Amino acid sequence: MRWTIKPQPDKETILKLAKDLKVDTTIATILCQRNIETFEDAKNYFRPNLKNIHDPFLMKDMDVAVARIETAIANNENILIYGDYDVDGTTAVSLVSSYLKTLTPNIATYIPDRYAEGYGISYLGIDFAEDNDFSLIIALDCGIKAIEKVEYAKEKNIDFIICDHHKPGKKIPSAVAVLNAKREDCNYPFDELCGCGVGFKLIQALGVSRNQTIEYFMPYLDLVATAIAADIVPMNGENRTLAYFGLQVINQNPRNGIKAIIHHIKKTILTITDVVFIIAPRINAAGRIKHGNYAVQLLTEMDFESAVEFAAAIEIFNADRKDLDKRITEEALIQIIDNEEEQRFSSVVFQEDWHKGVIGIVASRLIEKYYRPTLVFTKSGDKLAASARSVKDFDVYNALEACSEFIEQFGGHKYAAGLTLLPENYEKFKNKFEEVVAKTIDKKLLTPEIAIDAEIELSEITPKFFRILQQMAPFGPMNMKPTFTSICVRDNGYGKQVGADKTHLKLNVFQGDNKQNYNAIGFNLGDKMAFVQNDFDIVYALDENEWNGHKSVQLVLKDLK
């Protein structure tokens, strides 16, 4: 691990903020690092307010999209809500369809089959719309590159409204409206919404003429928060406000589908991390193993008992997904080990029988082991399909663009993308991708980095200090949980390896003359037990540990040396 301390902001700004907020300089420093430099900034940050949600009509084409939907409602047209099969897509479809059903009965949903149709808008989906007399398709979390598909739909007198957040290509589809804040000609103030977030802006805009305020849309925010968490978009600006209130809905009054998922969990209050690791994988499992329709049925189910049945089926899909993920990761690792005689800057692996639904997870697992840009390929029809994942600060989308001569189709963003290519181009692509990564990656990016907010003394960890840190949630990219380093700490002699195979480290640490002990847990750091005999340095985050009803602050170790 590379330990890097984040740049220290301007001293005067820190001192003024500390004074204005009545907090210590460490807290003020962390806030300034997050561009929170004034009392007003801090107020908006610690007390998110729905009034700070932007006017949806600031997004280009929103007025046109709303007008077209209003016409469809007035003329009793059939509207098809079409979305991707992952969490972002299925939550977006559930959100927009459930709102539109309050305005018109002529609404149906469509999730493409991951295996028969692949990612994004498909010709099969458009044929389905034609066969069933749909004259308007609202595409969510996909469509920004569907130039030919939109033309194909036009020939059949089917209009498209595209709501997407992926990077646009050089040409924008000629749909009735294309809602995407990443468009160069769009001046919307926040361009990091997820697909479900763009869907939310659409229903918010439809609510304006109906005098429906932002508070009216609160019940939909459990879906938006789930998508924000799962899609790993920046947790700042509008996303943070939507996630903050969405978490309140999840914890107080979630829709039946989400309630059914968390039905079996012992936790009373869920954090954004719980959404990422408990709710999202289960919603995702439907599209990975069976069909994304199961997720939409779960998330739109009005009857709780039926939702519990859907959740039970999805629980089985999730167990299957875990088994597949484990087996394929092991097979992929063997391929990498077999090719390790040469120094490589990328990992590209392929086996034709690997399950397409889990190759993205496998790519992430491989990065945990071999920290470099990674692609996992499998056979999909007569082509090969891959999921790409990247390391921090390396743009895998740009790298794929540089290899486009060998690619049939690709899309995504900086850290995650998908592509298809012809089997005969696999080796050429693999070599070209390695060449591009080798030339363009800063070699230090091949060692995982721990970005440290501040060096502190253990004595600074007071109840007030911890309470303020907790109020900085929800955490995510651009607003990560604060990470600290403390140097020359010692274990009190009771440190030990724990876990079934001794993979974790449990310590009680103190520093200098301050004999107060702090509990510390280091997941997967069991092999560092040898380092704790003398003084050592630690990097950690702070968490609350509950044991037998007693709560205490615990250091969650990320590394030690």
Order of alpha helices (4+ residues) and beta strands (2+ residues): beta-alpha-alpha-alpha-alpha-beta-alpha-beta-alpha-beta-alpha-beta-beta-alpha-alpha-alpha-alpha-alpha-alpha-alpha-beta-alpha-beta-beta-alpha-beta-beta-alpha-beta-beta-alpha-beta-beta-beta-beta-beta-beta
